[in-house]
Each structure stands twice: as C-alpha cells, then as structure tokens.
C-alpha cells in the first residue's frame, strides 16, 4: 500500500472538483492523504482525525498512530460497558 499527502488550495486538490472536496468536508489548507489499496484509492483527511467518523474535534491517540474523537470513544466504551 502506498500513500501520498496533498494540500487543499482554493478548493482544488490537484484536479479534484469542488463537489468532492465538499463531500470530504475539506477546506483550504487541509491535508489529504491518498492511499492506494489494491485497485482503489482512498482519500482521507490527514493528521489527527478520528479513524471512526473522520472528525478532528477533541481527538485522542489510541495507539498505532490512530486517533479517536471523544464522541466515538464514549460510544465504544458504552458498547463495551467499560
């Protein structure tokens, strides 16, 4: 699996349209990670974002370079009854 990080500038990620950028919830200055996975390319917000919902508000590292937001972490704890 290979990956590359792009910067969002003026609502364009190297040829990707404004609509796609809106679907990803991106804005100017955000970094996007493009990961090749088999025949697919997966685009993700780069940096400290929740690996469950993709949000970046109140995230905590949970190990292995993965982050989870406070809301998703609470849902997992509740489901596991911790």
Secondary structure, DSSP 4 states (H G I P E B T S, - for coil): -EEEEEE-BTTBBTTB-HHHHHHTT--TT-EEEEEEETTEEEEEE-SS-BTTT---SSEEEEETTEEEEHHHHHHHHHHHT-
